[in-house]
């Protein structure tokens, strides 16, 4: 089962880099740009995070928040945030529950090896908790700009 555009997104709670837990319902009344990425401190994931960082003020000015999710543990997230000055929280989905809910925990292939992992994807959730847009199997270049276009609509 995977969430599709137009669905109400079930509430979830994950450990956050800011300390404690963050729930989707914490942001009711605001748009949420929820992005899933494979691994902290890898080249494409770093580029994507820095693109979201650079667009953060514009995203916030349009009433939205950015939340990043990967299966990495919180200590890894903390290093990633510090190294790249990320102004938004990263959530740790080590059990893959939220990744599976969104259908982004999938079989992947890299250098001839198969493994389960997060497929880079982004979801725009509106102020009422409804999924309004999705980008699956994201290519980093130009992605944040495409997401911004949806936020300002």
Buried (B, 14 or more C-beta within 10 A) or exposed (E): EEBEEEEEBEEBBBBBBBEEEBEBEBBEEEBBBBBBBBBBEEEBBBBBBBBBBEBBEEBBEBEBBBBBBBBBEBEBBBBBBEEBEBBBBBBBBEEBEBBBBBBBBBEEEEEEEEEEBBBBBBBBBBBEBEBBBBBBEBEBEEBBEEBBEBBEE
